[in-house]
């Protein structure tokens, strides 16, 4: 069984929700993530930077129809950290 590690970086509510939304998908656009979290660009950017600095997040910026779009996905390291954090939470509260 894989280890369960509580991760303080992921545990912040918005970052936990970001990871939870990105984990099951291959990628998600910044605008959709922002809408789902109901936060400002600056709040979301701050959380994404923290996850990116930890190598938990992949960011891809593309220009489409003259507009820059940012696509986000969890890296392998990020998915592993998120899943270990979820296991740690489950061990605390029970299944």
SEMIMAR-204097 format. One record per residue: x, y, z of N, C-alpha, C, O in turn; residue in one letter. Coordinates in steps of 0.1 Angstrom, whole numbers, padded with zeros to 4 digits, always signed. Layout:
<figus>
XYZXYZXYZXYZA ...
</figus>
This chain:
<figus>
+0008-0012+0000+0000+0000+0000+0009+0012+0000+0019+0013+0007X +0005+0022-0008+0013+0035-0008+0011+0042+0005+0001+0041+0012X +0021+0050+0008+0021+0057+0021+0011+0069+0021+0007+0074+0010X +0007+0072+0033-0002+0084+0035+0006+0095+0041+0010+0094+0052X +0007+0106+0034+0015+0117+0039+0006+0130+0039+0002+0134+0028X +0004+0136+0051-0003+0148+0052+0006+0159+0046+0018+0160+0049X +0000+0167+0037+0008+0177+0029+0002+0191+0032-0009+0194+0028X +0010+0199+0040+0005+0212+0044+0003+0221+0032-0006+0230+0032X +0010+0220+0021+0009+0228+0010-0005+0225+0003-0012+0234-0001X -0008+0213+0001-0021+0209-0005-0032+0212+0004-0043+0215-0001X -0031+0211+0017-0042+0211+0026-0049+0225+0027-0061+0225+0031X -0043+0236+0023-0050+0249+0022-0063+0247+0014-0062+0241+0003X -0074+0251+0018-0087+0248+0012-0087+0250-0003-0091+0241-0011X -0083+0262-0008-0083+0264-0023-0074+0255-0030-0077+0250-0041X -0062+0252-0025-0053+0243-0031-0058+0229-0031-0055+0221-0041X -0064+0225-0020-0070+0212-0020-0081+0210-0030-0082+0200-0037X -0089+0220-0032-0100+0220-0042-0094+0220-0056-0099+0213-0065X -0083+0228-0058-0076+0228-0071-0071+0214-0075-0074+0209-0086X -0064+0208-0065-0059+0194-0068-0071+0184-0070-0070+0176-0079X -0081+0185-0062-0093+0176-0064-0099+0178-0078-0104+0168-0084X -0100+0190-0083-0106+0192-0096-0096+0188-0107-0101+0183-0118X -0083+0189-0105-0074+0186-0116-0070+0171-0116-0067+0166-0127X -0071+0164-0105-0067+0150-0104-0074+0141-0114-0067+0133-0121X -0087+0142-0116-0094+0133-0125-0094+0136-0140-0098+0129-0148X -0088+0148-0143-0088+0153-0157-0074+0154-0163-0065+0155-0155X -0073+0154-0176-0060+0155-0182-0055+0170-0181-0043+0172-0179X -0064+0179-0182-0061+0193-0181-0074+0201-0179-0085+0197-0183X -0072+0214-0175-0084+0223-0173-0079+0237-0175-0068+0240-0172X -0088+0245-0181-0084+0259-0184-0085+0267-0171-0094+0265-0163X -0076+0277-0170-0076+0286-0159-0089+0292-0156-0094+0293-0145X -0096+0297-0167-0109+0304-0165-0119+0295-0159-0127+0299-0151X -0120+0282-0163-0129+0273-0157-0126+0270-0143-0135+0270-0134X -0114+0268-0140-0110+0266-0126-0113+0278-0117-0119+0276-0106X -0111+0290-0122-0114+0302-0115-0129+0303-0112-0134+0307-0101X -0137+0300-0123-0152+0300-0121-0156+0290-0111-0165+0293-0103X -0151+0278-0111-0155+0267-0102-0152+0271-0088-0159+0268-0078X -0140+0277-0085-0136+0281-0072-0142+0294-0067-0142+0297-0055X -0148+0302-0077-0153+0315-0074-0143+0324-0067-0146+0330-0056X -0131+0325-0073-0121+0334-0067-0116+0343-0078-0119+0341-0090X -0108+0353-0075-0103+0363-0084-0091+0357-0091-0085+0347-0087X -0087+0363-0102-0075+0359-0110-0063+0359-0100-0055+0349-0100X -0061+0369-0092-0049+0370-0084-0049+0359-0073-0038+0354-0070X -0060+0356-0067-0061+0346-0057-0057+0332-0063-0049+0325-0058X -0063+0329-0075-0060+0317-0081-0046+0316-0085-0039+0306-0083X -0041+0327-0091-0027+0327-0095-0017+0324-0083-0007+0317-0085X -0020+0330-0072-0012+0328-0060-0011+0313-0056-0001+0308-0053X -0023+0307-0056-0023+0292-0053-0016+0284-0063-0009+0274-0060X -0018+0287-0076-0012+0280-0087+0003+0281-0086+0011+0272-0089X +0008+0293-0083+0023+0295-0081+0028+0286-0070+0039+0280-0072X +0022+0286-0059+0026+0277-0048+0027+0263-0052+0037+0256-0050X +0017+0258-0059+0017+0244-0064+0027+0242-0075+0034+0232-0075X +0029+0252-0084+0039+0251-0094+0053+0251-0089+0062+0243-0093X +0056+0259-0079+0069+0260-0072+0073+0247-0066+0085+0244-0065X +0063+0239-0062+0065+0226-0056+0066+0215-0066+0067+0203-0063X +0065+0219-0079+0065+0209-0090+0052+0200-0090+0053+0189-0095X +0042+0205-0084+0029+0198-0084+0020+0201-0096+0010+0193-0098X +0024+0211-0103+0015+0216-0114+0022+0218-0127+0034+0223-0127X +0015+0215-0138+0020+0219-0151+0011+0230-0156-0001+0229-0156X +0018+0240-0162+0011+0252-0168+0015+0253-0182+0027+0253-0185X +0005+0254-0191+0008+0256-0205+0000+0267-0210-0012+0268-0209X +0007+0277-0215+0001+0289-0221+0001+0289-0236+0011+0287-0242X -0011+0291-0242-0013+0290-0256-0020+0303-0261-0029+0307-0253X -0017+0307-0273-0025+0318-0278-0035+0313-0288-0031+0305-0298X -0047+0316-0287-0058+0310-0295-0067+0321-0299-0073+0328-0290X -0069+0324-0312-0077+0335-0316-0074+0348-0310-0082+0356-0307X -0061+0351-0309-0056+0363-0303-0057+0365-0288-0054+0375-0283X -0061+0354-0282-0063+0354-0267-0054+0344-0261-0054+0332-0265X -0047+0347-0250-0039+0338-0243-0047+0330-0233-0055+0335-0226X -0046+0317-0234-0053+0308-0225-0042+0299-0217-0032+0296-0223X -0045+0297-0205-0036+0289-0197-0043+0276-0193-0054+0276-0188X -0036+0265-0196-0041+0251-0193-0033+0246-0182-0021+0247-0181X -0040+0239-0172-0034+0234-0160-0036+0219-0159-0046+0214-0163X -0026+0212-0153-0027+0198-0150-0018+0195-0138-0008+0202-0136X -0022+0185-0131-0013+0180-0120-0002+0172-0126-0004+0164-0135X +0010+0174-0122+0022+0166-0126+0021+0153-0119+0013+0151-0110X +0030+0144-0123+0030+0131-0116+0033+0133-0102+0027+0126-0093X +0043+0141-0098+0046+0145-0084+0034+0150-0077+0031+0146-0066X +0026+0159-0084+0014+0165-0078+0004+0155-0075-0003+0155-0065X +0001+0146-0085-0009+0135-0083-0005+0126-0072-0014+0123-0063X +0007+0122-0071+0012+0114-0060+0010+0121-0047+0006+0114-0037X +0014+0133-0046+0013+0141-0033-0002+0142-0029-0005+0141-0018X -0010+0146-0039-0025+0147-0036-0031+0134-0031-0038+0134-0021X -0028+0123-0038-0033+0110-0034-0028+0106-0021-0036+0100-0013X -0016+0109-0018-0010+0105-0004-0017+0114+0006-0020+0109+0017X -0020+0127+0003-0027+0135+0013-0041+0130+0015-0046+0130+0027X -0048+0126+0005-0062+0121+0006-0061+0109+0015-0070+0107+0024X -0051+0100+0013-0050+0088+0021-0048+0092+0036-0053+0086+0045X -0040+0102+0038-0037+0107+0052-0050+0112+0058-0052+0109+0070X -0058+0120+0051-0070+0125+0056-0080+0113+0059-0086+0114+0070X -0080+0104+0051-0089+0092+0053-0085+0084+0066-0093+0079+0073X -0071+0084+0068-0067+0077+0080-0070+0084+0093-0072+0078+0103X -0072+0097+0091-0076+0106+0103-0091+0104+0106-0095+0102+0117X -0099+0105+0095-0113+0105+0097-0120+0092+0095-0131+0090+0099X -0112+0082+0090-0118+0069+0087-0124+0069+0073-0127+0079+0068X -0126+0057+0068-0132+0055+0055-0146+0057+0056-0154+0056+0046X 
</figus>
